[in-house]
Amino acid sequence: MSKSEKGRSKVGKSNLDDAVVKCPICSDKFTDPKSLPCLHTFCQKCLGTYIDRYTQDNDNPRPNSFPCPQCRAIAIPIDSTAAPSMWAEQLPTNGFIMNVMEIMSFENKEKTCEPCQKQNKESVRADVWCKHCRICLCKTCINYHNALFLDHETMPVDQALRQPAILTDDELRCSRHNQNMELFCLDHNTLVCSVCVALEHRRCVQVLTTEFYAKELKNTREVEKLVEQFNECLSSLEEIVNENIKQHQNLNNKKDDIKKKMKTFRGSITGHLDKLEENFNQRLTKIHKEEKDKIQSRIQDSKVTQSAIEHSRKMIQATASYGSNAQFVATVAKARENYLDFKQKAMENSAKLESIDIKFRFNPKARDIPATVMELGEIKISHGRPDAPKPIAEMKPMMDKRAVLIRDFHIRLPSDTNDCVITGGIYLPDGKVILCDFHNKTIKMFKDTGIFISKVLLTSEPFDICQVDMNTLACTLPNNREIALLNMTDESLLLQNVVFVGKVCYGVDEIRGNLVLLFPLDKPVPSMSVIEVDGHVLDTVHRRSSGKAMFENRPFHLAINQRTAEIVVTQKTVGIGEKRAVVLYSDLNVRLSIEHDSIRWARGVSIDSQDNIYICGQNSSNVMKMSSDGSDARVLLDATDGLEHPAAIHLCGDRFFLSDVGYTNRNVVKIYEMV
């Protein structure tokens, strides 16, 4: 078997697996499979339940998107204004998955004649399959069938099983022109119909029929290489997962080890304290016994004297009552002698009498332990970076890529009365570029091939624009102090509504269904507000938590990192040491100030998939690229690349559009690719 045949076997029917037709959520075979833009597919019911749960748990009361249950890529419903329970129904049905399920069903079940089955006849073996009717027929029924349908293509069932692709209805129709997409544009890597080619791909060099291109792919190692690349990527991810599992286990082991050390340390402290306490108690017991014995001795001496005195007293009383005169006189005489002894002993015992107290004073070092030792140790986390798997290591990070001009195209329309000045715009994943033409009071929509699609003429100059949901755009009209809401389809732009905000508004971007607006002329200092699409203000900031102005100069443009919700705001400034831009946390506190003097009058700003920041320097004739922490900054494009006064930039994957308000370039938009 040749290498190309081996490659085809890797991607052919022998590689079909039940996992292809099983929903990742319910693990059963798909029911009404719905596909997301990231290409993951789920049952409509499963996806609907997931979306309902996500929107109910979401902090945003009006979400307009949801993350894919598998890869977390953000998906925007076709109509986000509809109830979230309807979003799954709006998504396209995955026809390929349904075809695969049909193929597997066809391969697994016994082939019987379907017309005979409908006539309640006993199971009759089918010999022929009709591609048009998509049914199996026996030898008898095929004769009637061929007489009625002369143009239908039939083939033996065994042959159909060997060619599973013909079992499916593989015709794809263009959503814009309702034509079969039988052509493939290599320049844009997309399926197109003949009308698409005539309208939008006239300049494209390589447009092939899908039949020819499919044969070419199957006869080369390109598909095999692609599968190998996927396998390498899977292997790399497996290495990454295993490394993370290893680090997770290592983290657990380190935690247990630290806890054991702490327990041992505490045990040594406890043991030392126990020993100190034992010695202390021994000394206390000894001192206590010595003093107690002294007291007991004095008590005993006093009691002996008491007993002798009591005896003498009783003898005097007894001889006075019952004794002879001689006995009484002798007793009294003896008692007088004894009294002097007793009095002397009483005086001696009185002299020995003393008050006794036991006091204790802590060792100052021991006493201060609770107040001075607040922690038993410091916990530090050190992060290292292990070697990346080879396929990942060989991938160039966005920071190391350079910009290559793919094409440029003219944007001035015959109806325009002035040269174009593009102050803002967005580059969409489907290849559409939406531009704010300030001088001509127009929003224009082009394909990135340069094909004009549609425009909207406004009553005032548009400055910046963002996408609110799949079909809605919002642009600022600073001179009217308004926001214009536009409805966008594949072929048109329509003015939907105008919201009055009451202040001069410049930059705009979307976050979680709300708009973030810049007000550079606010008094006493510029401000930024978060508002709902209907104009209701949710939050406004003028100053930082320190009390300083949030923006030291006029803020013009902003870009929001949809992953971290951080906001990058550029400022009109040219002085040395002045802040060109600020990066704000999601709570609107300043994370980073950008002060690169190589940027003069920072204008348009955008953020790539790896959180790197791109800033247009209008007066410095350059585009700067810098890491998210600002530690690495490089000139991406400058005057040597033909830049005069770059104003607007927006990234979409590895590509971005760039506008220039210089006299030479103002009627041209350039498309670059990071390579």
C-alpha positions in Angstrom: 0.0 0.0 0.0 1.4 3.4 -1.0 1.9 6.2 1.6 -1.0 8.2 0.1 -3.3 5.2 0.4 -2.2 4.7 4.0 -3.0 8.4 4.6 -6.4 8.1 3.1 -7.1 5.0 5.2 -6.4 7.1 8.3 -9.2 9.5 7.4 -11.5 7.1 5.6 -14.5 5.1 6.7 -12.3 2.5 8.6 -11.6 5.3 11.1 -15.2 6.1 11.9 -15.9 5.6 15.5 -19.0 5.7 17.7 -17.5 8.7 19.5 -18.0 10.8 16.3 -21.8 10.4 16.6 -22.1 10.7 20.4 -23.0 13.9 22.2 -20.3 14.9 24.7 -23.0 16.0 27.2 -25.3 13.0 27.3 -22.9 10.4 25.8 -25.7 9.0 23.7 -26.1 9.2 19.9 -26.9 12.7 18.6 -30.5 13.8 18.4 -30.8 16.9 16.2 -27.1 17.7 16.3 -26.4 21.5 16.6 -23.0 22.9 15.7 -21.1 25.8 17.3 -18.6 28.0 15.5 -15.8 26.2 17.3 -17.0 23.0 15.4 -18.1 21.2 18.6 -21.5 19.5 18.2 -24.2 18.7 20.8 -27.8 17.5 20.9 -30.2 20.5 20.6 -31.9 19.5 23.9 -28.6 19.0 25.8 -27.2 22.3 24.5 -30.5 24.1 25.3 -30.4 22.8 28.9 -26.7 23.8 29.2 -27.5 27.3 27.9 -30.4 27.7 30.3 -28.3 26.7 33.3 -25.4 29.0 32.2 -27.6 32.0 31.7 -29.4 31.5 35.0 -26.1 31.2 36.9 -24.5 34.1 35.0 -24.0 37.4 37.0 -25.0 39.4 33.9 -28.9 39.6 33.9 -28.8 40.1 30.1 -26.2 37.7 28.6 -25.7 37.8 24.9 -23.4 34.8 24.5 -22.3 31.6 26.1 -19.2 29.4 26.3 -18.9 26.1 24.5 -19.4 23.3 27.0 -16.1 21.7 25.8 -13.5 24.3 24.8 -15.1 27.4 26.5 -14.9 29.3 23.2 -17.5 32.1 23.2 -20.5 31.5 21.0 -22.9 34.2 20.0 -26.5 33.2 19.1 -28.0 34.5 15.8 -30.6 36.4 17.7 -29.4 37.2 21.3 -32.6 39.1 22.0 -34.6 35.9 21.9 -35.0 33.9 25.1 -31.9 31.8 25.9 -34.1 28.7 25.7 -34.4 29.4 22.0 -30.7 29.9 21.3 -29.8 26.3 20.6 -32.6 26.0 18.1 -31.1 28.9 16.1 -27.8 27.1 15.6 -27.1 25.3 12.4 -27.8 21.6 12.2 -24.6 19.6 11.7 -25.4 17.9 8.4 -22.1 16.0 8.3 -22.8 14.3 11.6 -26.2 13.3 10.4 -24.6 11.9 7.2 -22.1 9.9 9.3 -25.0 8.5 11.4 -26.8 7.6 8.2 -23.7 5.8 6.8 -23.2 3.9 10.0 -26.8 2.9 10.1 -26.7 1.8 6.5 -23.6 -0.3 7.1 -25.0 -2.0 10.2 -28.5 -2.9 9.2 -29.6 -5.7 7.0 -30.3 -4.5 3.4 -33.9 -5.2 2.5 -36.1 -3.8 -0.2 -37.9 -0.7 1.2 -40.8 -0.7 -1.3 -41.5 -4.3 -0.5 -41.5 -3.5 3.2 -44.0 -0.8 2.7 -46.3 -3.3 1.0 -46.0 -5.5 4.1 -44.2 -8.2 2.1 -41.8 -10.6 3.8 -38.2 -9.2 4.0 -36.9 -9.3 0.5 -33.1 -8.9 0.0 -32.1 -5.7 -1.6 -29.6 -5.7 -4.4 -29.5 -2.1 -5.6 -29.3 1.3 -4.0 -30.7 4.5 -5.6 -28.6 7.6 -4.9 -31.5 10.0 -5.7 -34.3 8.2 -3.8 -31.8 7.1 -1.1 -33.4 3.7 -0.8 -32.5 0.0 -1.3 -34.5 -2.0 -3.9 -34.8 -5.7 -4.9 -34.4 -6.9 -8.4 -38.1 -6.8 -9.1 -38.7 -3.3 -7.8 -35.6 -1.8 -9.5 -37.2 -2.7 -12.9 -40.3 -0.6 -12.1 -38.1 2.1 -10.6 -35.8 2.4 -13.6 -38.9 2.6 -15.9 -40.3 5.6 -13.9 -37.0 7.4 -13.2 -34.7 7.2 -16.1 -32.3 9.8 -14.8 -31.7 8.3 -11.4 -28.3 6.9 -10.6 -28.3 3.4 -9.1 -25.6 0.9 -8.1 -25.2 -2.4 -6.3 -25.5 -2.3 -2.6 -22.0 -3.8 -2.2 -20.5 -1.0 -4.3 -22.4 1.6 -2.2 -21.0 0.2 1.0 -17.5 0.5 -0.5 -18.1 4.2 -1.3 -19.8 5.7 1.8 -19.4 9.2 0.6 -22.1 8.7 -2.1 -24.6 7.6 0.6 -24.8 11.1 1.9 -26.5 14.2 0.6 -23.2 16.2 0.5 -24.4 19.3 -1.3 -23.8 22.5 0.6 -25.7 25.6 -0.3 -24.5 29.2 0.0 -26.5 31.0 2.7 -26.3 34.2 0.8 -27.1 33.1 -2.8 -28.8 29.7 -2.3 -26.4 28.1 -4.8 -24.5 24.9 -4.4 -21.0 25.6 -3.1 -19.0 23.6 -5.6 -15.9 25.8 -5.6 -13.1 26.4 -3.2 -11.1 29.6 -2.9 -7.5 28.7 -1.8 -6.7 32.4 -1.3 -9.3 32.6 1.4 -9.5 28.9 2.4 -13.3 28.9 2.1 -16.1 27.2 0.1 -17.9 29.5 -2.3 -20.6 29.3 -4.9 -20.3 30.7 -8.5 -22.1 33.9 -7.5 -19.6 34.4 -4.6 -16.7 34.0 -7.1 -18.3 36.5 -9.5 -18.9 39.1 -6.8 -16.2 38.7 -4.2 -13.4 36.5 -5.5 -12.7 38.0 -8.9 -9.2 38.9 -7.9 -8.4 35.5 -6.3 -5.8 33.5 -8.2 -6.7 30.0 -7.0 -10.4 29.0 -7.2 -10.9 25.3 -7.8 -13.9 23.0 -8.1 -14.5 21.0 -4.9 -14.3 17.8 -7.0 -10.9 18.6 -8.4 -9.6 19.9 -5.1 -10.9 16.9 -3.2 -9.2 14.5 -5.6 -6.0 16.6 -5.3 -6.1 16.4 -1.5 -6.7 12.6 -1.6 -3.8 12.1 -4.0 -1.3 14.0 -1.9 0.0 13.6 1.6 -1.6 16.9 2.7 -4.5 15.3 4.5 -2.2 12.7 6.0 0.1 15.5 7.2 -2.8 17.4 8.7 -3.9 14.3 10.6 -0.3 13.8 11.7 -0.2 17.4 12.9 -3.4 16.8 14.8 -1.9 13.7 16.3 1.2 15.6 17.3 -1.0 18.3 18.9 -3.0 15.7 20.7 0.3 14.1 21.9 1.5 17.5 23.1 -1.7 18.2 24.9 -1.4 14.7 26.5 2.1 15.6 27.7 0.8 18.9 29.0 -2.0 17.1 30.9 0.4 14.5 32.3 2.8 17.3 33.4 -0.1 19.1 35.0 -1.2 15.9 36.8 2.4 15.5 37.9 2.6 19.0 39.2 -0.8 18.6 40.9 0.5 15.4 42.6 3.7 17.2 43.5 1.8 20.1 44.9 -0.2 17.7 47.1 2.9 15.9 48.2 4.6 19.3 49.1 1.5 20.3 51.0 1.5 17.0 53.0 5.3 17.4 53.6 4.9 20.9 54.9 2.0 19.8 57.1 4.2 17.0 58.5 7.1 19.4 59.1 4.7 21.8 60.9 3.3 19.0 63.0 6.9 17.9 63.9 7.8 21.5 64.7 4.8 21.9 66.8 5.5 18.6 68.5 9.1 19.8 69.3 7.6 23.1 70.7 5.0 21.2 72.7 7.7 18.8 74.0 9.9 21.7 75.0 7.0 23.4 76.7 6.0 20.2 78.4 9.6 19.8 79.7 9.7 23.4 80.9 6.3 23.0 82.6 7.5 19.8 84.3 10.6 21.5 85.6 8.6 24.5 86.7 6.0 22.3 88.5 8.8 20.4 90.3 10.3 23.7 91.6 6.9 24.9 92.5 6.1 21.7 94.4 9.4 21.8 96.3 9.0 25.5 97.3 5.4 24.9 98.2 6.3 21.9 100.4 9.1 23.7 102.2 6.9 26.7 103.1 4.0 24.4 104.1 6.3 22.3 106.4 7.4 25.5 108.1 3.8 26.6 108.7 2.9 23.1 110.0 5.8 23.2 112.4 4.7 26.6 113.8 1.1 25.3 114.1 2.3 22.2 116.0 4.4 24.2 118.4 1.5 26.6 119.2 -0.9 23.6 119.7 1.6 21.9 122.2 1.8 25.1 124.2 -2.0 25.4 124.0 -2.4 21.9 125.4 0.0 22.6 128.3 -1.8 25.8 129.3 -5.2 24.2 129.1 -3.9 21.4 131.4 -2.6 23.9 134.0 -5.9 25.8 133.9 -7.9 22.6 134.5 -5.6 21.5 137.3 -6.0 24.8 139.1 -9.8 24.5 138.9 -9.8 20.9 139.9 -7.6 21.3 143.1 -9.6 24.4 144.1 -12.8 22.2 144.1 -11.6 18.8 145.2 -8.1 19.0 146.5 -6.7 19.8 149.9 -5.4 23.2 150.7 -1.8 21.9 150.4 -2.6 20.4 147.0 -4.3 23.6 145.8 -1.4 25.8 147.0 1.2 23.6 145.4 -0.7 23.5 142.1 -1.1 27.3 142.0 2.6 27.8 142.8 3.6 25.4 140.0 1.2 27.1 137.6 2.8 30.5 138.4 6.1 29.1 137.4 4.7 27.5 134.2 2.9 30.6 133.2 6.1 32.4 132.6 7.3 29.6 130.4 4.0 29.5 128.5 4.0 33.3 127.9 7.6 33.1 126.6 6.7 30.3 124.2 3.6 32.3 123.0 5.8 35.3 122.4 8.3 33.1 120.5 5.5 31.7 118.3 4.1 35.2 117.7 7.5 36.3 116.5 7.6 33.4 114.0 4.2 34.4 112.6 4.3 35.8 109.0 2.1 36.2 105.9 3.1 34.0 102.9 2.3 34.5 99.2 3.5 32.7 96.1 3.9 34.9 93.0 4.8 34.0 89.5 6.4 36.2 86.8 6.5 35.0 83.2 9.8 35.0 81.3 9.3 38.1 79.1 10.4 36.1 76.0 7.9 33.3 76.6 5.2 35.8 77.6 5.5 37.7 74.3 5.3 34.7 72.0 1.5 35.1 71.3 1.9 38.8 70.5 5.2 38.6 68.6 4.9 35.2 66.8 1.8 35.7 64.6 2.9 33.1 62.0 4.9 30.0 62.3 6.4 30.4 58.8 6.1 32.0 55.4 4.5 30.1 52.4 6.0 30.9 49.0 4.9 29.6 45.6 7.6 29.4 43.0 6.6 29.0 39.4 9.0 27.5 36.8 8.4 26.8 33.2 9.2 23.3 32.1 10.1 22.6 28.5 7.1 22.6 26.3 6.3 19.6 24.1 8.3 19.8 20.8 5.3 20.6 18.5 4.2 23.4 20.9 7.8 24.6 21.4 8.1 25.0 17.7 5.0 27.2 17.4 5.9 30.8 17.3 4.2 33.0 20.0 2.3 36.0 18.7 4.9 38.3 20.4 7.6 36.9 18.1 5.6 37.1 14.9 6.0 39.8 12.3 3.3 41.6 10.3 3.1 40.8 6.6 0.9 42.9 4.3 -1.6 40.6 2.6 -3.6 43.2 0.6 -4.8 46.7 0.6 -8.0 48.0 -1.0 -9.6 51.4 -1.6 -12.6 52.3 0.6 -13.6 55.6 -0.9 -17.0 55.1 -2.6 -18.4 57.1 -5.6 -21.0 58.6 -3.3 -18.4 59.9 -0.9 -18.0 63.7 -0.9 -14.7 63.8 1.0 -11.6 61.7 1.5 -12.1 58.9 4.0 -10.9 59.3 7.6 -11.3 55.9 9.3 -11.2 56.4 13.0 -12.5 53.0 14.2 -13.5 49.6 12.9 -13.8 45.9 13.6 -12.6 42.8 11.7 -15.0 39.9 12.0 -14.2 36.2 11.8 -16.3 35.8 8.6 -13.9 38.2 6.8 -16.1 41.3 7.0 -14.5 44.6 7.9 -16.7 47.3 9.4 -15.3 50.9 9.2 -16.2 54.2 10.7 -15.7 56.9 8.0 -15.6 60.1 10.1 -15.4 62.6 7.2 -18.2 61.0 5.2 -20.5 60.3 8.2 -20.8 56.7 7.0 -20.4 53.2 8.4 -19.1 50.9 5.6 -18.9 47.1 5.4 -16.4 45.4 3.1 -15.1 41.9 2.6 -11.4 41.7 3.5 -10.9 41.0 -0.2 -11.9 44.6 -0.8 -15.4 43.8 -2.1 -17.9 46.5 -0.9 -21.0 45.1 0.7 -23.1 47.8 2.3 -23.1 51.2 4.0 -25.2 53.4 6.4 -25.2 57.1 6.1 -25.6 58.8 9.5 -26.6 62.3 10.6 -23.2 62.8 12.4 -19.6 61.6 12.3 -19.1 58.1 13.7 -15.9 57.7 15.7 -15.7 54.1 17.0 -17.7 50.9 16.7 -18.0 47.5 18.3 -20.1 44.3 17.9 -22.8 43.8 20.6 -24.1 40.5 19.3 -24.2 38.5 16.1 -26.5 41.0 14.4 -26.0 44.2 16.3 -23.3 46.9 16.1 -22.9 50.0 18.3 -21.0 53.1 17.2 -20.4 56.4 18.9 -21.5 59.8 17.4 -19.5 62.2 19.5 -20.8 65.4 18.0 -24.4 64.3 18.5 -23.6 62.9 22.0 -25.3 59.6 20.8 -24.8 55.9 20.2 -26.1 54.5 16.9 -27.3 50.8 17.0 -27.0 49.1 13.6 -28.5 45.8 12.4 -26.0 43.7 10.4 -26.8 40.8 8.0 -24.5 39.1 5.5 -25.5 41.6 2.9 -26.6 44.8 4.6 -26.3 47.4 7.4 -29.4 49.1 8.7 -29.8 51.9 11.3 -31.8 50.3 14.1 -31.9 52.9 16.9 -30.2 55.9 18.3 -29.5 56.3 22.1 -28.8 59.7 23.5 -26.0 59.7 26.1 -25.8 63.4 26.7 -22.0 63.7 26.5 -19.2 63.6 23.9 -18.4 59.9 23.6 -15.4 58.5 21.7 -14.1 54.9 22.2 -16.6 52.1 22.7 -16.4 48.3 23.2 -18.6 45.6 24.5 -18.3 43.4 27.6 -20.9 40.9 28.7 -23.7 42.5 26.7 -23.0 46.1 28.0 -21.1 49.0 26.5 -18.0 50.7 27.9 -17.7 54.3 26.7 -15.0 57.0 27.0 -15.9 60.6 27.7 -12.7 62.6 27.1 -14.3 66.1 27.5 -16.0 65.4 30.9 -15.3 68.0 33.6 -13.3 68.3 35.8 -11.6 65.2 34.5 -12.3 62.7 31.7 -14.4 59.7 32.6 -15.4 56.2 31.5 -18.9 54.6 31.9 -20.4 51.2 31.7 -23.9 51.4 30.2 -26.6 49.1 29.0 -27.5 49.1 25.3 -30.6 51.2 26.1 -28.4 53.9 27.6 -28.9 53.1 31.3 -25.7 53.9 33.2 -24.4 51.1 35.4 -21.2 52.7 36.6 -18.9 55.7 35.9 -15.3 56.3 37.0 -13.4 59.6 37.0 -10.7 58.9 39.5 -8.6 56.0 40.8 -8.9 54.7 44.3 -5.9 57.0 45.2 -8.0 60.0 44.2 -5.9 60.8 41.1 -7.6 61.3 37.8 -8.2 58.0 36.0 -6.9 59.5 32.8 -4.3 62.2 32.9 -5.0 63.1 29.2 -7.9 62.7 26.9 -8.8 59.0 26.4 -9.6 58.2 22.7 -9.8 54.4 22.1 -10.3 51.3 24.2 -10.1 47.5 23.7 -11.5 44.9 26.1 -9.9 41.6 26.7 -13.0 39.3 26.6 -11.1 36.6 28.5 -9.9 38.6 31.5 -12.4 41.6 31.2 -9.4 43.9 31.4 -9.6 47.3 29.6 -6.8 49.0 27.7 -7.4 52.7 27.1 -5.2 54.9 24.9 -4.6 58.7 25.6 -3.8 61.7 23.5 -0.3 62.5 24.7 3.1 63.2 23.1 5.3 64.4 26.1 8.2 62.4 27.4 7.3 60.4 30.4 3.5 60.9 29.9 1.2 57.9 30.0 0.3 56.7 26.6 -2.2 54.1 27.8 -3.5 52.5 30.9 -4.6 48.9 31.6 -7.5 48.5 34.0 -8.6 45.5 35.9 -12.2 44.3 35.5 -13.0 46.3 38.7 -11.8 49.5 36.9 -8.7 49.9 39.1 -5.4 50.6 37.3 -3.2 47.6 36.7 -0.6 49.1 34.4 0.5 52.4 33.0 2.1 52.4 29.6 4.7 55.2 29.1 6.7 54.2 26.0 8.0 57.4 24.5 8.2 55.7 21.1 4.4 56.1 20.9 3.2 59.7 20.2 -0.5 60.2 20.4 -1.7 56.7 21.0 -4.9 56.0 19.0 -6.3 52.7 17.9 -5.7 49.7 20.2 -6.4 46.0 20.0 -5.6 42.7 21.9 -4.6 39.4 20.4 -5.4 35.9 21.6 -2.3 35.8 23.8 -3.2 39.1 25.6 -0.5 41.1 23.7 -1.5 44.8 23.2 -1.2 46.6 19.8 -1.3 50.4 19.8 -1.3 52.8 16.9 1.1 55.8 17.3 -0.6 58.4 15.1 2.2 61.1 15.4 5.0 58.5 15.7 3.9 56.7 12.4 4.2 53.3 14.0 2.3 50.4 15.5 3.7 49.1 18.8 3.2 45.6 20.1 3.8 44.9 23.8 3.3 42.0 26.2 0.3 42.2 28.6 2.6 43.3 31.5 4.3 45.9 29.4 7.8 44.4 29.9 8.4 43.6 26.3 7.6 46.3 23.7 8.5 46.2 20.0 7.8 48.2 16.9 5.6 46.1 14.7 5.3 48.6 11.8 6.6 52.0 11.1 7.2 54.6 8.5 9.5 52.3 6.5 6.4 50.1 6.0 4.6 53.0 4.5 2.8 54.2 7.6 2.0 57.9 8.0 -0.6 58.4 10.7 -2.1 55.0 11.7 -5.4 55.5 13.5 -7.4 52.3 13.8 -6.5 48.7 14.2 -8.4 45.5 15.0 -7.2 41.9 15.2 -9.1 38.8 14.2 -7.1 35.7 14.8 -3.7 36.1 13.1 -4.9 38.9 10.9 -5.7 42.6 11.4 -6.8 45.6 9.5 -5.1 49.0 9.8 -6.3 52.4 8.8 -4.2 55.5 8.2 -5.4 59.1 8.3 -2.3 60.4 6.4 -3.0 62.2 3.1 -1.5 59.4 1.1 -3.2 56.4 2.8 -6.5 57.7 4.1 -8.6 56.1 1.3 -6.9 52.7 1.7 -7.3 50.0 4.3 -4.6 47.4 4.7 -4.9 43.8 5.8 -1.9 42.2 7.6 -1.2 38.7 8.7 1.1 37.8 11.7 3.6 35.1 10.5 
